[in-house]
C-alpha cells in the first residue's frame, strides 16, 4: 500500500463553498457495484432504505472552537480546540499558532481580554494543552469569542453557522461537523421512519485527524490520533437486529466499528480502517466525497475496494460538489 494509491485530481471548482439549500437537495451518487451508479438526491433515500434498516448518525455538536488571539507582544495567535481534557471543559488539547514561539504560562488575549493560558506541549507532541481563563462558563466563552472551525478549503463566508451543524446535534464537543449528516432534514428523517427505517445515535468527537494530512509513503505507518466515542448498549442490540446497518458518515462508522472491535461501548479509539479490514457492523455507508491522500479515503477503499476511483471519476465528470459542503454517495459493501 502506498499513499499515491489514494491520490486523484480534485479540481478547485468542484470544492463546494456553500451548503446545499435545502439540505436534502444535495445530490446522491448511489453505488450499484459493477453497474453504473445512479444519480439521485439525498431526499431520494426513501427509495433506497426500507423496513428493517437501521440508520445510525453521529450526534456530536460542533463548538465555536477557533479562537483568534493576540499575544502580549501584539503578535497574532490562534487556537483550534480539539478535545476537552477535564470535565469542566476548561483545559483542552489544541492546535496553536505560532506553536514554536509560545511558552508555558503565556497568556493570550481576545479583544484585550485574557482568554487562554498555554499550559504545555501535549504528549502527542504536535498539539498543545491550553486553559480557558476567561470568567464564566467555558462554552459561553466560546460562544462569545469563538468561531465555527470551517476547513481551510472553504474560503466563502458562512452567514448561517447552523448550516455547519446537523439538525440532530446534541452534545457540544467536536472541532468539525460530521458532514454527511448535514444533508438530513427533520422531514426526511420522518419520511424514513414512516417506511420502517429505525434511527439511532452514536457519538464520535471529531478531532485532529480531520485536519492532519497523511505524510508517510506507506500510509499504514501513519499515527492516527485517538478520538472519544460512545455507543449505547441499545444501539449495539439494534444493529444486531437490523436487516442492514447504514452508517451516516465516516465518524459513525468509526464509532460502530470501534465498539465492535474493542468490545467497549465508550472510550478512546485509534482504529485506523484500511485494507485489509474485516467489517463487523456496517453494511452501507452514506458519506461525502473526501480529500485525496487521506485516512477517510482509505476507509472508503476498505469498504468498496478499488471501485471508489471509478465512482469518484464519475462524480467529477458529472460535476458533483466535493468535501464538507458537497454532495454525498451511498455505498454498499455487499456489492464488492
C-alpha positions in Angstrom: 0.0 0.0 0.0 1.3 3.4 -1.0 0.0 6.9 -0.3 -0.1 7.5 -4.1 -2.8 4.8 -4.4 -5.2 7.3 -2.8 -4.4 10.3 -4.9 -6.7 11.8 -7.5 -7.1 15.2 -9.2 -9.6 17.3 -7.5 -10.4 20.5 -9.5 -10.8 23.6 -7.3 -14.1 24.3 -8.8 -15.5 21.0 -7.5 -14.9 22.0 -3.9 -18.3 23.3 -2.5 -18.1 26.7 -0.8 -21.7 26.7 0.3 -24.1 24.1 1.7 -27.0 22.9 -0.5 -30.3 24.6 0.2 -32.5 22.9 1.3 -30.2 20.4 3.0 -31.7 17.3 1.3 -31.4 18.8 -2.2 -27.8 17.7 -2.3 -27.0 15.1 -5.0 -26.6 11.5 -4.1 -24.4 9.1 -6.1 -25.8 5.6 -5.5 -23.3 2.8 -5.8 -24.5 -0.1 -8.0 -21.4 -2.3 -7.8 -20.3 -3.4 -11.3 -23.1 -1.5 -12.9 -23.0 2.3 -13.4 -24.1 4.4 -10.3 -27.4 6.1 -10.1 -27.6 9.9 -9.9 -30.2 10.9 -7.3 -30.7 13.4 -4.5 -30.5 12.9 -0.7 -34.3 13.3 -0.5 -34.5 10.1 -2.6 -33.1 8.0 0.3 -36.7 6.9 0.9 -36.3 4.9 -2.4 -33.2 3.1 -1.2 -33.8 2.3 2.5 -36.8 0.4 4.0 -38.3 -1.8 6.6 -35.7 -3.3 8.9 -32.9 -0.9 8.1 -31.1 1.0 10.8 -29.8 4.4 10.1 -27.0 5.4 12.5 -25.9 9.1 12.9 -23.2 10.9 14.9 -25.0 13.4 17.1 -21.8 15.2 18.2 -22.3 19.0 18.1 -19.7 21.4 16.7 -18.5 24.1 19.1 -17.1 27.5 18.1 -13.7 26.0 18.5 -11.5 28.5 16.6 -10.1 31.3 18.7 -8.3 34.3 17.1 -6.0 35.7 19.7 -3.3 38.2 20.4 0.0 37.8 22.3 1.1 40.3 24.9 3.7 41.5 22.4 0.9 42.4 20.0 1.6 39.5 17.6 -1.3 37.4 16.3 -2.0 33.9 17.6 -4.7 31.3 17.0 -6.0 28.2 18.8 -8.2 25.4 17.5 -9.7 23.4 20.4 -9.7 19.7 19.7 -10.5 17.7 22.8 -11.5 18.7 26.4 -9.2 17.2 29.0 -11.3 17.9 32.0 -14.9 17.7 33.0 -15.4 21.4 33.1 -14.2 22.0 29.5 -11.5 24.5 30.7 -8.4 22.5 29.7 -8.1 21.5 26.1 -5.8 19.8 23.6 -5.5 22.3 20.8 -3.7 23.2 17.7 -2.0 26.5 18.4 -0.1 29.0 16.3 2.7 30.2 16.4 3.4 26.9 18.2 7.2 27.3 18.3 7.1 30.7 19.9 4.6 30.2 22.6 5.8 29.3 26.0 4.2 27.6 29.0 2.4 30.2 31.2 1.9 32.7 28.4 -1.5 34.3 28.3 -3.3 35.1 25.1 -5.9 37.8 24.6 -9.1 38.2 22.7 -10.3 41.8 22.2 -8.0 42.8 25.0 -9.5 40.2 27.4 -7.2 37.4 28.8 -8.8 34.3 27.4 -6.2 31.5 27.1 -3.2 30.3 29.0 -0.6 28.0 27.4 0.0 25.0 29.8 2.4 22.8 28.0 3.1 20.8 24.8 0.9 17.8 24.7 2.1 14.2 24.9 1.4 13.8 21.2 3.9 16.5 20.5 2.1 18.2 17.6 -0.5 19.9 19.7 -0.6 21.9 23.0 -2.5 21.9 26.2 -4.2 25.2 26.9 -6.6 26.5 29.6 -9.5 28.9 29.1 -9.0 31.5 31.8 -11.8 33.9 31.0 -14.6 34.4 33.5 -17.8 32.4 33.2 -18.8 29.1 31.7 -16.3 27.8 29.2 -18.9 27.0 26.5 -20.4 30.5 27.0 -16.9 31.9 26.5 -16.6 30.0 23.2 -19.9 31.3 22.1 -18.7 34.9 22.8 -15.2 34.7 21.4 -15.0 31.7 19.2 -15.8 31.0 15.5 -17.1 27.9 13.8 -14.0 26.0 12.7 -14.6 25.7 8.9 -12.0 23.7 7.0 -9.3 25.8 5.2 -10.6 24.9 1.8 -13.8 26.7 2.5 -13.0 30.3 1.8 -16.5 31.8 1.4 -18.2 33.4 4.4 -20.8 31.2 6.3 -23.6 33.6 7.0 -25.6 30.9 9.0 -23.5 29.0 11.5 -26.3 26.5 12.0 -25.7 25.2 8.4 -22.4 23.7 9.8 -24.4 21.7 12.3 -26.7 18.7 11.9 -30.3 19.0 12.8 -29.9 16.3 15.4 -26.7 17.7 17.0 -26.7 17.1 20.7 -23.6 17.1 22.9 -21.2 20.1 22.2 -17.8 18.6 21.7 -16.5 18.5 18.1 -14.0 20.6 16.3 -15.6 19.8 12.9 -19.0 18.7 11.7 -19.9 15.1 10.9 -20.6 16.4 7.4 -22.6 13.6 5.8 -25.2 14.3 8.4 -25.6 17.9 7.2 -27.9 16.7 4.4 -30.7 15.5 6.7 -33.8 17.4 7.5 -36.4 16.6 10.1 -38.9 15.9 7.3 -36.6 13.4 5.6 -35.9 11.6 8.9 -39.7 11.4 9.5 -40.3 10.0 6.0 -37.7 7.3 6.5 -39.2 6.3 9.9 -42.6 6.1 8.2 -41.1 3.5 5.9 -39.9 1.3 8.8 -36.4 2.7 8.9 -35.2 2.9 12.5 -32.7 5.5 13.6 -30.0 5.5 16.2 -27.4 8.0 17.6 -23.8 7.4 18.4 -21.1 9.9 19.3 -17.6 10.3 18.0 -15.9 13.6 18.8 -14.3 14.8 15.5 -10.7 15.8 16.3 -7.2 16.2 14.9 -7.2 13.6 12.2 -9.9 15.7 10.3 -7.2 18.3 9.9 -3.9 16.3 9.8 -2.7 15.1 6.4 -1.0 11.7 5.9 2.6 12.1 5.1 4.1 8.6 5.3 4.7 7.0 1.9 3.3 3.8 3.4 0.1 5.1 5.0 0.0 2.1 7.4 2.8 3.9 9.2 0.5 7.0 9.8 -0.1 7.6 13.5 -3.8 8.2 13.9 -4.9 10.3 16.9 -7.4 9.0 19.4 -10.9 10.3 19.4 -13.7 9.8 22.0 -16.6 7.7 21.1 -19.8 6.4 22.7 -22.2 3.7 21.5 -25.0 2.6 23.8 -26.0 -1.0 24.5 -29.3 -0.3 22.9 -27.6 0.7 19.6 -25.5 -2.4 19.7 -28.6 -4.5 20.1 -30.4 -2.6 17.3 -27.5 -3.2 15.0 -27.7 -6.9 15.7 -31.4 -7.0 14.9 -31.2 -4.8 11.8 -31.6 -6.0 8.2 -28.9 -3.6 7.3 -26.9 -1.0 9.3 -26.5 2.2 7.3 -23.8 4.5 8.9 -24.1 8.2 8.1 -20.5 9.4 7.7 -17.1 8.0 8.5 -17.4 9.1 12.1 -20.4 7.0 12.7 -18.5 4.1 11.0 -15.6 4.6 13.3 -17.8 4.6 16.4 -19.7 1.5 15.5 -16.6 -0.5 14.3 -14.6 0.6 17.4 -17.3 -0.7 19.7 -17.4 -4.0 17.9 -13.6 -4.3 17.6 -12.7 -3.4 21.2 -15.8 -4.6 23.0 -16.1 -1.3 24.8 -19.2 0.9 24.5 -17.2 4.1 25.1 -13.7 5.3 25.4 -11.0 6.5 23.0 -10.3 4.9 19.7 -7.3 4.8 17.4 -9.0 2.5 15.0 -7.4 3.1 11.5 -9.6 1.4 8.9 -7.8 0.4 5.7 -7.4 -2.7 3.6 -7.5 -5.4 4.6 -10.2 -4.9 7.2 -12.9 -7.3 8.5 -16.1 -5.4 8.7 -18.1 -6.2 11.8 -21.2 -3.9 11.9 -21.6 -1.5 9.0 -23.3 -2.7 5.8 -24.0 0.5 3.9 -22.2 3.9 4.2 -23.5 7.3 3.3 -20.6 9.7 3.0 -19.4 12.8 1.3 -16.5 12.9 -1.2 -13.2 13.2 0.6 -9.8 14.8 0.0 -7.1 12.9 -1.8 -4.4 11.1 0.3 -6.5 11.0 3.5 -7.4 8.3 6.0 -11.1 8.9 5.1 -10.4 7.8 1.5 -8.6 4.8 2.8 -11.7 3.8 4.8 -13.8 4.1 1.6 -11.2 1.9 -0.2 -11.5 -0.7 2.5 -15.3 -0.6 2.2 -15.8 -0.9 -1.6 -12.4 -1.7 -2.9 -10.8 -0.1 -5.9 -14.1 0.9 -7.5 -14.0 4.0 -5.3 -11.8 5.5 -8.1 -14.4 4.8 -10.8 -17.1 6.4 -8.6 -15.0 9.5 -7.9 -14.2 9.8 -11.6 -17.9 9.7 -12.4 -18.7 12.2 -9.8 -16.1 14.7 -11.1 -17.3 14.1 -14.7 -20.9 14.8 -13.6 -19.9 17.9 -11.7 -20.8 16.7 -8.2 -19.8 19.0 -5.4 -17.0 17.7 -3.1 -15.9 17.9 0.6 -17.6 19.2 3.6 -20.4 21.2 1.9 -20.5 18.9 -1.0 -22.8 16.1 -2.3 -22.9 12.6 -1.0 -22.6 8.9 -2.0 -24.4 5.8 -0.9 -22.0 2.8 -0.8 -22.9 -0.9 -0.3 -20.1 -3.2 0.6 -22.2 -6.3 -0.3 -21.8 -5.3 -4.0 -18.0 -5.7 -3.9 
